[in-house]
């Protein structure tokens, strides 16, 4: 390890983590207690909602056409998982949707992070790229969906591109914000040790911007996952959005609710995974919030 790496590593450890033994022992215990309390409240809330749903449908207060019972949705889950719906099983629809989102996310991460770094470090890049991102970012994906179809057709490319555009802007903006907030003291300390521009970027700028980059990925992935339904309306033959839309056209409400539930569960699982990754790559941010 070079002197620059040793200095930066020591600085990050001394500033990011508790120094006393009591702090190191107390903080994780308090964190575990708050997490268990929040998880308990969340589980209770979901249980109450399920109970209200079950009691409402059992009492016949709402017609099954508008709100099927939980038993009917579970029964449809087994049927769609094994027999299928619209020529594909639930798992095939899920695989198609995940494939599109993962491709769009990987492309967005590869392109948006360097773009955000350039915007954060260079005024020229900021002047060129920032207006372009800010111009299209507030526009709902459905607004430029027809233009994408005209340019790229109705194949997989148009669907992935629509999701990519939804994910790209949050990651680029969050990355640029994280780069601008890098501590000037750490930059000067590394420069005094003879760090090159590449070493500053690798050992100071990027590690400091990691929490903001992960936040941008979380926001972008949530936006992209919600855009998935719109993307799969474009002549798709598989996917969760296609399944929900097809079921709605034929008034198969239990499949609609099933599709919405699967979309929500997958989004929740992705969010938990990114939170776990954030705790692993940037533990000082999690400790600083408690």
Buried (B, 14 or more C-beta within 10 A) or exposed (E): EEEBBEBBEEBBEEEEEBEEEEEEEEBEEEBEEEEEEEEEEEEEEEEEEEEEBEEEBEEEEEEEEEBBBBEBBEBBBEBBBEEBBBEBBBEBBBBBBBBBBEBBBEBBBEBBBEBBBBBBBEEEBBEEBBEEBEEEBEEEBEEBBEEBBEEBEEEBBBBBBBBBBBBBBBBBBBBBBBBBEBEEEBBEBBBEBEBEEEBBBBBBBBBBBBBBBBBBBBBBBBBBBBBBBBBBBBEBEBBBBBBBBBBEEEEBBBBBBBBBEBBEEBBEEBBEEBEEEBBEEBEBBBBEEE
